[in-house]
Amino acid sequence: MIHHVLGLFTHPDQEWREIRVDAEKSVSRIYLTHTLILAAIPVVCAFIGTTQVGWKIGGNPPVMLTLDSALWMSALSYLAMLVGVGVMASFIHWMARTYDAVPSMARCVAFATYTATPLFIAGLAALYPQMWLALLVGTATICYTVFLLFVGVPTVMNIDPDEGFLFSSSILAVGLVVLVAIIAFSVIVWGLGIGPTYIS
């Protein structure tokens, strides 16, 4: 797994070809050896950052979450990321037929996971939860994730690059919809009174 992660940052074209060959495993195996581990990075970092470091707003003392609140929110975030990868993989698998591609579901899960790898790795920034750092890292990460998506689709799905551009655009649009749905769900949950609890 680690060599694929490093390869996506150093030589993405070649790494996508290796991932395509390596991804023919079971869906459960890919989740256990890749998705569960990578998705844990932002969750663990955010838990540490929000309970041990906190946000500093102006000259005020840091704002931190209680351990119970941070644990509950981390668990929900982890579940949302795992479901998000599954939804994206299912969409990719379904949409591939439009482009005469026949990838296995395992390959689609691997593709969704590795495309989101920069987002997972960027979770390290949550160890120091500051707005300027989140914006800087987030912007760079989203740009690189989109780049990986557009480079990876033709290779992993074995389709023409022109069709790959259209396929990638569709995946990007659905990814934005999934993101908005997760944010909307969070707002609803917070509205029900299950929001963060801060240390006073």
PyMOL commands that set and color helices and strands:
alter all, ss='L'
color gray80, all
select helices_A, chain A and resi 2-10+12-22+27-53+67-99+105-115+117-127+131-157+161-191
alter helices_A, ss='H'
color red, helices_A
deselect
rebuild
show_as cartoon
